[in-house]
Amino acid sequence: MKILFVGDVFGSAGRRIVREHLPHVRESHQVDLTVVNGENAAGGFGITPNLAEDLFDLGADVITTGNHVWDKRELIDYMKSVPADSHDRPRRILRPANLQHGLPGYGVYEGAIAAGPNQGLPYAVVNLMGRVFMNGTNDPFHAAGQILNEIEKSSGAKTILLDFHAEATSEKVAMGWYLDGRVTAVLGTHTHIPTADERVLPGGTAYQTDVGMSGPYDSVIGVEKDLVLTRFVTGMPGKFEAATGNPKMCAALISCDPATGKAYKIQRLMLGE
């Protein structure tokens, strides 16, 4: 079974490069499940319902987010528009599951592979956010344990992917070891720079500290570099704008045993124009 995870889509450049590459990558690698982190798709800050629909049209099965999930307020009503047991598109855009209790949306999606030789196979996608240098989150490790227990009781899915949206490398690595053998993949997002540490841990969990952004790399993590340099050099505030130069789609391709959910291969992808 093949799983494709696409890192943070950033601004118009990120949307353009994902539109260019996602369809042919899914086809050439015979991808069964496609997950896209879309939290920066709208100008680098948040995602709108229309942009979420565009990503679904390109082939995303589930969209994950992170700390920018509420930046576009119209997303809140979109996420509220379906019940927990729905499989409609608004239910398949996630926000971190360990945000404060009672907030809109859901942090876990349980579905089934839509087509191909693995059609009907149950899977789960989990979205969590770190606590180190981040605000407004509960303990992600405790949340992960609870969620896995709930998945086992509800769908029994063996194929489970976690998007861990976190700042600290140490927290991401710790989560990988904590869930080794319990999930198919732990993939880091948020810091926008791809790391070269992709590996399959001893228990069969594919891991990468940060998949990297799908967006403009002639920038400072997606933002126009001159604006960021001015802030660093002068200390003066200024409005950040999404850059557009040298876009690349960063992703991770995971191969796993559909019967056990254990990963046996992870490949790092970085595709330019």
C-alpha positions in Angstrom: 0.0 0.0 0.0 1.3 3.5 -0.9 0.7 6.6 1.1 1.6 10.1 -0.1 2.0 12.9 2.3 2.5 16.5 1.0 4.1 19.1 3.3 2.7 22.5 4.2 1.2 24.1 1.0 2.3 27.7 1.2 0.6 30.5 -0.8 -0.1 30.7 -4.5 3.3 29.3 -5.4 2.6 26.2 -3.2 -0.8 25.7 -4.8 0.7 26.0 -8.3 3.5 23.5 -7.7 1.1 21.0 -6.0 -1.3 21.4 -9.0 1.6 20.6 -11.3 2.9 17.5 -9.6 0.3 15.9 -7.3 -1.7 14.2 -10.1 1.2 12.6 -11.9 3.0 11.5 -8.6 -0.2 9.8 -7.4 -0.6 8.0 -10.8 3.0 7.0 -11.3 3.4 5.6 -7.8 -0.1 4.1 -7.7 -0.9 5.9 -4.5 -3.7 4.6 -2.4 -4.0 7.4 0.2 -3.1 11.1 -0.2 -2.8 13.4 2.7 -2.0 17.1 2.3 -1.1 19.7 4.9 -2.9 22.8 3.6 -2.8 25.2 6.6 -0.8 27.9 4.7 -2.5 27.6 1.3 -4.2 31.0 1.6 -1.4 33.5 1.2 0.7 31.7 3.7 -1.8 32.1 6.5 -4.7 29.6 6.8 -6.9 27.9 4.3 -10.3 28.8 2.8 -13.1 26.3 2.0 -12.6 27.0 -1.8 -8.9 26.2 -1.5 -9.6 23.1 0.4 -12.0 22.0 -2.3 -9.2 22.6 -4.9 -6.9 20.3 -3.0 -9.6 17.7 -2.8 -10.2 18.0 -6.5 -6.4 17.4 -7.1 -6.7 14.1 -5.3 -6.2 14.8 -1.6 -8.2 12.3 0.5 -7.6 14.2 3.8 -6.3 17.7 4.6 -4.4 18.4 7.8 -3.6 21.8 9.3 -1.8 23.3 12.4 -1.5 26.5 14.3 -2.8 28.6 11.4 -6.1 26.7 11.1 -8.2 29.6 12.3 -6.6 32.3 10.3 -9.4 32.3 7.8 -12.6 32.5 9.8 -14.8 31.2 7.0 -13.2 27.8 7.5 -15.0 27.5 10.9 -18.5 27.2 9.4 -17.2 24.9 6.7 -15.8 22.5 9.4 -19.0 22.7 11.4 -21.2 21.8 8.4 -21.0 18.0 8.8 -21.4 15.5 11.7 -18.6 13.4 13.1 -19.6 10.3 11.2 -19.8 12.0 7.8 -17.3 11.3 5.0 -18.1 14.5 3.2 -15.2 16.8 2.3 -15.6 19.3 5.2 -15.2 16.3 7.6 -11.9 15.4 5.9 -10.2 18.7 6.7 -8.7 18.3 10.2 -7.4 20.6 12.9 -5.1 19.5 15.6 -6.9 17.0 17.9 -5.2 18.3 21.1 -6.5 21.9 20.9 -8.8 23.0 23.7 -11.9 21.0 24.2 -15.1 22.1 22.5 -13.5 23.9 19.5 -14.9 23.4 16.0 -13.9 20.5 13.8 -12.2 17.2 14.4 -8.6 16.0 14.7 -9.0 12.5 13.4 -10.5 11.1 10.3 -11.3 7.4 9.8 -12.1 6.3 6.2 -11.6 3.5 3.7 -9.4 3.4 0.6 -11.6 4.5 -2.3 -10.2 2.5 -5.2 -7.6 0.1 -6.4 -6.4 -3.3 -5.0 -6.7 -2.0 -1.4 -10.3 -0.6 -1.9 -12.3 -0.7 1.3 -9.3 -1.0 3.6 -9.8 1.1 6.7 -7.3 3.9 7.5 -7.0 6.8 10.0 -5.3 10.2 9.7 -4.5 12.0 12.9 -3.5 15.7 13.3 -1.7 16.7 16.5 0.2 19.9 17.4 3.3 20.1 19.7 3.5 22.0 22.9 7.2 23.1 22.9 7.3 26.8 21.7 3.6 26.5 20.7 0.4 27.8 22.4 -3.1 26.5 23.0 -2.4 22.8 23.0 -2.9 19.9 25.4 -0.4 17.1 25.9 0.0 15.5 22.4 1.5 12.3 23.8 -1.5 11.7 26.1 -3.8 12.6 23.2 -2.1 10.2 20.8 -2.6 7.3 23.2 -6.3 8.1 23.7 -6.9 8.5 19.9 -5.2 5.1 19.1 -7.5 3.4 21.7 -10.5 5.0 20.1 -9.5 4.0 16.6 -9.0 0.4 17.7 -12.5 0.4 19.1 -14.2 2.2 16.2 -12.7 1.1 12.8 -9.8 -1.1 13.9 -7.7 0.6 11.2 -4.1 -0.6 11.1 -2.9 2.0 8.6 -2.6 5.2 10.7 -0.8 8.4 9.7 0.1 11.1 12.1 0.8 14.7 11.0 2.7 16.1 14.0 2.7 19.9 13.5 5.4 21.0 15.9 8.3 23.4 16.4 10.9 21.5 18.4 12.9 18.7 16.7 13.2 16.9 20.0 9.5 16.8 20.5 9.0 15.4 17.0 11.7 12.7 17.4 10.2 11.8 20.8 6.8 11.3 19.2 8.3 9.0 16.6 9.8 6.8 19.2 6.6 7.0 21.4 4.4 5.7 18.5 6.9 3.3 16.9 5.1 0.1 16.0 1.7 1.7 16.8 1.2 3.8 13.7 2.3 3.6 10.1 3.9 7.0 9.9 4.8 10.0 12.1 5.5 12.9 9.8 6.5 16.4 11.0 5.3 19.6 9.6 5.4 23.4 10.6 9.1 24.4 10.2 8.9 24.4 6.4 12.5 23.0 5.9 12.7 19.4 4.8 14.9 17.2 7.0 17.1 14.4 5.6 16.3 11.9 8.5 13.6 9.9 6.8 13.7 6.3 8.1 11.6 3.3 9.2 11.9 2.9 12.9 12.5 -0.7 14.3 8.8 -1.2 15.1 7.7 -0.4 11.5 6.8 3.3 11.8 8.0 5.6 9.0 9.4 8.8 10.3 10.6 12.2 9.1 11.2 15.2 11.4 9.8 17.7 8.8 8.5 16.9 5.4 9.2 20.5 4.3 6.8 23.0 2.7 5.4 22.9 -0.7 6.0 26.5 -1.7 8.6 29.1 -2.6 12.1 28.3 -1.5 13.6 31.6 -2.6 12.2 33.0 0.6 12.5 32.7 4.4 10.3 29.7 5.1 7.8 31.0 2.5 7.9 34.7 3.3 9.4 37.4 1.0 13.1 37.4 2.1 13.6 41.2 2.0 10.7 41.7 4.5 12.1 39.2 6.9 15.7 40.5 6.6 14.4 44.0 7.3 12.8 42.8 10.6 16.0 40.9 11.6 18.3 43.8 10.8 16.3 46.7 12.1 14.0 45.1 14.6 11.1 47.1 13.1 7.8 45.4 12.5 6.3 44.9 9.1 3.7 43.0 7.2 4.8 39.6 5.9 3.8 38.6 2.4 4.1 35.2 0.7 7.0 34.8 -1.7 6.6 33.2 -5.1 10.1 32.2 -6.3 11.5 28.7 -6.9 8.5 26.7 -5.7 9.0 23.0 -4.9 6.6 20.3 -3.8 8.0 18.5 -0.8 6.4 15.2 0.1 7.0 11.8 1.7 6.0 8.5 0.0 5.5 5.6 2.3 5.1 1.9 1.5 3.4 -0.3 4.1 1.9 -3.7 4.6 -1.9 -3.2 4.2 -2.6 -6.1 6.6 -0.5 -4.9 9.5 -0.1 -1.2 8.7 3.7 -1.6 9.3 5.8 0.6 7.0 8.8 -0.9 5.2 9.9 2.1 3.1 9.8 5.9 3.1 11.1 8.1 0.3 11.6 11.9 0.5 10.4 13.8 -2.6 11.3 17.4 -3.6 10.0 18.4 -7.0 10.5 21.8 -8.7 8.9 23.4 -11.7 
